[in-house]
Amino acid sequence: MKLFSRRERIAIIVLCLTALVGTGIRLILHKQYSQQDIRIIKNAVDLPAEIEKAAAKKSGELELLININRASQEELETLPLIGSSRAKAIIDFRKRHGAFQRLSDIQKVPGIGEGIFSRIAPFITLSPDTTLSGY
């Protein structure tokens, strides 16, 4: 004896697929609205500089390039995935070995591999007069 007829099984499958598709659409729309709401809120209020700096770091939206040969620890910490220990390591490496000749040379710093380099590469430079000032 079968629990459900063929038609009932098809109806159950259709209902389950519809629920899955609806849930997927809802998650996608929720994510889009959440990011849009954050942008609206950020633009609506005057955030303290530290909060804006943290938000820029988290989202990967830095306004200027960081000169890795001149940057202070605080400036280096504005880069994605670079905290105080990695910033100190960059400065120590720079003091011991001199200025970086190529952007990829930053991978020689202990704790900075290919993955971190790929995340920070769009935000770093060797060119003068690009380091953040006044932060």
Backbone bond lengths (Angstrom), bond angles and torsions (degrees), N, CA, C in turn:
res aa  C-N    CA-C-N  psi(-1)  N-CA   C-N-CA  omega(-1)  CA-C   N-CA-C  phi
1 M - - - 1.453 - - 1.526 108.84 -
2 K 1.333 115.44 128.71 1.454 121.05 -179.10 1.514 109.76 -88.18
3 L 1.335 114.51 145.08 1.455 120.74 -179.84 1.526 111.04 -74.84
4 F 1.350 116.42 -41.98 1.469 121.63 -180.00 1.511 109.23 -128.02
5 S 1.312 114.49 147.07 1.457 119.36 175.39 1.520 109.33 -76.63
6 R 1.319 117.00 171.03 1.468 121.62 179.63 1.526 110.81 -59.03
7 R 1.298 118.18 -43.90 1.473 122.19 179.57 1.531 111.24 -63.24
8 E 1.317 115.92 -41.27 1.461 119.45 179.67 1.528 111.38 -66.21
9 R 1.330 117.16 -39.87 1.467 120.22 176.97 1.530 110.91 -62.78
10 I 1.314 117.70 -43.00 1.468 121.71 178.06 1.526 109.66 -62.12
11 A 1.315 117.08 -43.22 1.463 120.78 179.22 1.527 110.96 -62.53
12 I 1.308 117.79 -41.43 1.470 121.66 178.60 1.523 110.58 -64.45
13 I 1.316 117.29 -43.06 1.472 121.14 178.84 1.523 110.34 -62.41
14 V 1.333 116.81 -44.95 1.471 120.67 179.38 1.527 110.09 -61.79
15 L 1.317 117.60 -43.56 1.459 120.62 178.95 1.536 111.55 -62.99
16 C 1.324 116.99 -41.92 1.471 120.12 179.15 1.525 111.14 -65.24
17 L 1.318 117.25 -43.64 1.473 120.19 178.31 1.524 111.12 -63.36
18 T 1.323 116.44 -41.09 1.464 120.08 177.91 1.525 110.81 -61.62
19 A 1.324 116.63 -42.71 1.467 120.41 178.40 1.522 110.92 -63.11
20 L 1.342 117.84 -42.08 1.459 121.20 178.81 1.528 111.48 -63.75
21 V 1.309 117.14 -45.35 1.466 120.76 179.54 1.533 109.89 -64.22
22 G 1.307 117.32 -42.86 1.463 121.30 178.61 1.518 112.30 -61.76
23 T 1.326 116.28 -41.15 1.462 120.69 177.94 1.525 110.52 -64.71
24 G 1.327 117.35 -42.44 1.461 121.18 177.93 1.516 112.06 -61.34
25 I 1.326 116.31 -44.87 1.467 120.58 178.76 1.519 110.30 -63.15
26 R 1.309 116.45 -42.48 1.468 119.64 179.80 1.529 111.86 -62.14
27 L 1.330 116.94 -41.34 1.463 120.51 178.87 1.527 111.02 -64.29
28 I 1.320 116.46 -42.03 1.465 120.10 179.13 1.520 110.43 -64.21
29 L 1.319 116.91 -46.53 1.469 119.85 -179.59 1.517 111.24 -66.20
30 H 1.316 117.37 -38.38 1.466 120.46 178.99 1.522 110.54 -62.06
31 K 1.331 116.66 -42.21 1.460 120.30 179.90 1.529 110.07 -63.87
32 Q 1.331 117.92 -43.41 1.463 121.16 179.70 1.522 110.68 -64.29
33 Y 1.318 117.92 -44.08 1.454 120.47 -179.95 1.523 111.19 -67.07
34 S 1.318 116.89 -36.79 1.456 119.59 179.98 1.522 110.89 -62.35
35 Q 1.331 117.52 -45.77 1.459 120.94 179.25 1.524 110.70 -65.97
36 Q 1.325 117.20 -39.04 1.460 120.67 178.66 1.528 109.93 -65.76
37 D 1.316 117.86 -42.06 1.458 121.13 179.07 1.523 111.06 -61.98
38 I 1.327 116.72 -39.47 1.464 120.32 179.35 1.517 109.78 -62.89
39 R 1.342 117.81 -42.85 1.467 120.59 179.15 1.521 110.67 -63.10
40 I 1.319 117.36 -41.83 1.465 121.15 -179.77 1.523 110.06 -63.89
41 I 1.331 116.71 -46.37 1.465 120.57 -179.74 1.518 110.37 -63.26
42 K 1.329 117.34 -43.48 1.462 121.12 -178.69 1.530 110.53 -60.91
43 N 1.326 117.09 -40.10 1.461 120.36 -179.15 1.529 112.45 -77.87
44 A 1.325 117.35 -20.37 1.457 120.62 -176.26 1.525 112.92 -82.98
45 V 1.316 116.87 -24.57 1.465 119.99 -178.19 1.516 110.29 -119.25
46 D 1.305 116.02 154.34 1.451 121.45 177.44 1.524 107.52 -90.54
47 L 1.337 115.98 101.53 1.458 120.36 -176.83 1.522 110.74 -82.40
48 P 1.315 117.37 144.48 1.462 119.69 174.19 1.530 110.34 -58.87
49 A 1.311 116.52 153.11 1.464 122.31 -175.61 1.522 112.15 -56.76
50 E 1.333 118.03 -38.88 1.456 120.60 -178.26 1.531 111.79 -64.69
51 I 1.330 116.63 -38.62 1.464 120.21 179.61 1.525 109.67 -69.02
52 E 1.336 117.63 -43.18 1.455 120.44 177.85 1.521 111.36 -61.35
53 K 1.326 116.12 -39.84 1.455 121.48 179.52 1.534 109.91 -63.44
54 A 1.321 116.73 -44.75 1.465 120.86 179.14 1.524 110.97 -65.10
55 A 1.336 117.06 -40.08 1.463 120.62 178.92 1.521 110.65 -65.21
56 A 1.326 117.46 -41.20 1.462 121.02 178.70 1.521 110.45 -63.83
57 K 1.322 116.31 -40.38 1.463 120.42 179.94 1.525 110.21 -65.00
58 K 1.326 116.40 -44.43 1.460 120.54 -177.46 1.519 111.83 -65.83
59 S 1.332 116.89 -40.70 1.458 119.83 -176.97 1.512 112.73 -85.87
60 G 1.337 117.07 -9.94 1.451 119.55 -179.35 1.511 112.89 78.67
61 E 1.318 117.93 20.36 1.458 121.92 -178.63 1.526 109.84 -106.47
62 L 1.303 117.47 84.83 1.449 121.00 175.40 1.516 108.14 -99.13
63 E 1.329 116.29 141.33 1.458 119.82 -174.97 1.521 112.52 -81.68
64 L 1.323 119.37 -30.96 1.452 122.72 -177.81 1.508 109.94 -123.91
65 L 1.320 114.55 158.33 1.455 119.01 174.80 1.526 109.40 -80.50
66 I 1.306 115.60 148.50 1.450 121.76 179.41 1.525 108.14 -99.60
67 N 1.318 117.02 123.38 1.455 121.84 176.57 1.529 107.36 -80.36
68 I 1.329 116.05 108.77 1.465 119.50 -174.03 1.528 112.56 -71.21
69 N 1.313 118.09 -12.35 1.466 120.49 176.75 1.523 112.63 -87.32
70 R 1.314 118.04 -14.98 1.462 121.60 -177.05 1.525 114.00 -123.70
71 A 1.300 117.93 -15.19 1.463 121.70 -170.60 1.520 112.65 -64.49
72 S 1.326 115.05 142.34 1.462 121.35 174.15 1.528 108.90 -78.55
73 Q 1.310 115.53 172.24 1.463 119.58 178.27 1.528 110.49 -59.58
74 E 1.327 117.10 -44.08 1.458 121.01 -178.94 1.532 111.10 -61.88
75 E 1.314 116.66 -39.59 1.467 120.06 179.61 1.522 111.08 -68.36
76 L 1.320 116.51 -41.03 1.464 119.97 178.04 1.525 111.25 -63.69
77 E 1.329 116.75 -33.77 1.465 120.63 -179.56 1.525 112.76 -68.68
78 T 1.322 118.39 -12.17 1.464 119.83 175.97 1.523 111.74 -78.19
79 L 1.321 117.63 -11.39 1.464 121.38 178.57 1.525 110.19 -75.34
80 P 1.342 117.22 147.71 1.462 119.85 176.97 1.534 110.91 -59.68
81 L 1.306 116.89 137.79 1.468 125.50 176.55 1.531 114.33 67.27
82 I 1.329 117.80 7.89 1.462 120.52 178.57 1.523 108.21 -107.91
83 G 1.324 114.87 110.27 1.454 120.57 176.42 1.516 109.59 -101.84
84 S 1.313 116.06 -164.99 1.459 119.41 -175.51 1.528 112.46 -64.99
85 S 1.338 118.39 -39.60 1.470 119.46 -177.27 1.523 111.41 -69.24
86 R 1.321 118.10 -40.54 1.466 119.35 177.97 1.525 111.19 -69.87
87 A 1.333 116.83 -37.07 1.470 119.62 177.41 1.529 110.06 -62.55
88 K 1.330 117.00 -42.68 1.471 120.50 177.18 1.521 110.68 -62.83
89 A 1.335 116.39 -40.16 1.466 120.46 179.80 1.532 110.74 -62.87
90 I 1.327 116.81 -39.24 1.472 120.65 178.20 1.522 109.91 -63.41
91 I 1.321 116.53 -46.38 1.472 120.75 -179.00 1.524 110.66 -65.40
92 D 1.327 117.98 -42.18 1.473 121.35 177.95 1.529 110.79 -62.37
93 F 1.322 116.09 -43.62 1.467 120.53 179.01 1.533 110.11 -61.77
94 R 1.321 115.38 -42.62 1.465 121.29 179.75 1.530 110.64 -62.05
95 K 1.326 116.94 -40.19 1.473 120.92 179.54 1.529 111.39 -67.68
96 R 1.324 116.82 -39.35 1.465 121.00 -177.98 1.529 112.89 -76.37
97 H 1.323 117.13 -39.35 1.469 120.93 -171.03 1.524 114.09 -111.10
98 G 1.305 118.81 -3.92 1.458 120.99 -178.41 1.524 111.95 86.60
99 A 1.313 114.79 -173.65 1.469 120.91 -175.23 1.530 111.43 -65.84
100 F 1.320 115.12 149.90 1.462 120.88 174.67 1.525 108.45 -70.69
101 Q 1.317 116.93 136.42 1.464 121.43 179.66 1.529 111.59 -91.82
102 R 1.332 115.86 -32.84 1.475 122.27 177.91 1.528 107.39 -132.27
103 L 1.319 116.05 152.70 1.468 119.22 178.37 1.523 110.98 -57.28
104 S 1.311 116.75 -39.46 1.465 120.19 -177.28 1.523 112.78 -65.68
105 D 1.343 118.19 -16.02 1.464 120.96 178.10 1.524 112.27 -63.12
106 I 1.316 117.25 -19.35 1.464 119.82 179.73 1.529 110.90 -64.62
107 Q 1.341 116.41 -19.14 1.468 120.12 177.21 1.527 112.08 -69.53
108 K 1.323 117.62 -12.77 1.463 121.34 176.92 1.529 111.26 -76.88
109 V 1.324 116.41 -15.20 1.466 120.96 177.98 1.529 108.31 -71.63
110 P 1.331 117.60 129.53 1.470 119.21 177.81 1.528 111.11 -57.04
111 G 1.324 115.12 131.29 1.461 120.02 179.17 1.514 113.75 95.16
112 I 1.329 117.36 -4.00 1.466 120.02 178.34 1.521 107.66 -120.91
113 G 1.311 114.85 106.90 1.460 120.65 179.94 1.510 111.17 -107.50
114 E 1.296 114.12 -164.49 1.462 120.97 -177.22 1.529 112.19 -62.41
115 G 1.334 116.66 -39.36 1.461 120.48 -178.95 1.523 112.53 -63.99
116 I 1.321 116.51 -47.59 1.466 120.02 179.54 1.520 109.52 -67.25
117 F 1.341 116.91 -40.87 1.462 119.80 179.06 1.528 110.62 -58.27
118 S 1.324 117.05 -43.34 1.466 119.09 -178.78 1.529 111.82 -63.58
119 R 1.337 117.54 -30.13 1.469 120.85 178.91 1.525 112.58 -78.06
120 I 1.349 117.67 -33.31 1.472 119.64 -176.46 1.525 112.86 -94.73
121 A 1.324 117.69 -17.22 1.466 121.41 -175.16 1.534 113.83 -51.98
122 P 1.338 119.60 -40.28 1.474 118.43 -179.79 1.529 113.36 -67.10
123 F 1.335 117.62 -13.27 1.460 121.00 -173.72 1.524 114.16 -111.01
124 I 1.333 116.94 1.69 1.468 118.69 -177.36 1.525 111.05 -118.53
125 T 1.319 115.27 158.04 1.453 121.88 179.53 1.514 109.71 -151.71
126 L 1.316 115.29 167.78 1.460 121.96 172.00 1.522 110.23 -110.50
127 S 1.337 116.08 -6.37 1.463 121.19 -178.12 1.517 110.51 -70.24
128 P 1.340 116.73 145.82 1.461 119.55 178.39 1.534 111.88 -73.59
129 D 1.331 115.26 165.34 1.462 123.38 173.72 1.517 114.22 61.42
130 T 1.337 117.37 31.29 1.462 118.76 176.00 1.518 111.92 -122.26
131 T 1.315 117.34 -8.85 1.458 120.54 -177.94 1.527 109.85 -68.68
132 L 1.317 115.44 142.26 1.454 120.63 177.37 1.516 109.51 -57.98
133 S 1.293 116.78 139.72 1.457 119.77 173.94 1.515 108.73 -131.58
134 G 1.301 116.31 150.35 1.459 120.68 -179.75 1.509 113.23 84.44
135 Y 1.320 118.78 7.16 1.462 121.05 177.96 1.473 108.47 -90.12
